[in-house]
Amino acid sequence: MEANTTIKPGPVAAWTERPPEALGNYWHWDGDEDHRAVVVDVGIIFDGVAYASTLLCEGLTPVADMQGWWQPVEQPVLPTGRRFA
């Protein structure tokens, strides 16, 4: 069976200044036009505080201390057409 090679992008979530409250991967942009957005992993919620880590820094940072803009990283549509939630 040949896989469908036409992949249509899904809807893109809007950017928000509200820090994430759920576990997952998010784009984070600090608002400086000279800086790129980076993907952060919100991997721990302890006593109601979400913590994030990136590939570029060591340790965990409370997301409330990370000023800027947030957007969830959406799961891609796979070549088979399936998308995970």
C-alpha positions in Angstrom: 0.0 0.0 0.0 1.4 3.4 -1.0 1.3 6.1 1.6 -0.5 9.4 0.8 2.3 11.9 0.2 0.0 14.9 0.3 0.0 16.2 3.9 -2.3 19.0 4.8 -1.4 21.1 7.9 -4.0 21.3 10.6 -5.2 24.4 12.4 -2.5 26.4 14.3 -3.2 27.4 17.9 -3.1 31.1 18.6 -0.2 32.7 20.6 -1.1 33.8 24.1 0.8 35.6 26.9 -0.8 33.3 29.5 1.7 30.6 30.6 0.7 27.0 30.1 -1.0 25.2 32.9 -0.9 21.7 31.4 2.0 19.3 30.7 3.3 19.2 27.1 5.5 20.9 24.6 5.1 24.6 23.8 6.7 27.2 21.7 8.0 30.1 23.8 9.0 33.5 22.4 10.3 36.2 24.7 8.8 39.0 22.5 12.2 40.3 21.2 12.0 40.4 17.4 15.7 39.5 17.3 15.2 36.2 19.2 13.8 33.0 17.9 11.0 31.1 19.5 12.2 27.9 21.2 10.3 24.7 22.1 10.1 24.1 25.9 8.8 21.0 27.6 6.5 21.6 30.5 7.2 18.4 32.2 6.5 18.9 35.9 3.7 20.4 37.9 4.5 20.6 41.6 2.2 22.2 44.1 0.3 23.8 41.3 3.4 25.4 39.7 4.3 24.3 36.2 8.1 24.0 35.4 9.7 24.0 31.9 13.0 22.9 30.5 14.6 23.5 27.1 17.4 21.9 25.2 19.5 25.1 25.7 19.4 25.4 29.5 20.1 23.2 32.5 17.5 22.7 35.2 13.9 23.7 35.4 12.3 27.2 35.3 8.8 28.0 36.6 6.8 29.0 33.5 5.3 31.9 35.4 8.9 33.4 35.5 9.2 33.0 31.7 7.7 36.3 30.3 6.6 36.2 26.7 4.3 34.4 24.4 3.2 30.7 24.3 1.8 28.4 21.7 1.2 24.7 22.0 3.2 22.4 19.8 0.6 20.5 17.8 1.2 16.8 16.9 1.8 16.5 13.1 -0.3 14.6 10.7 1.6 11.4 10.0 2.1 10.3 6.3 -0.6 7.7 7.0 -3.1 10.6 7.7 -3.3 9.9 11.5 -2.9 12.6 14.1 -2.4 12.0 17.8 -4.1 14.2 20.3 
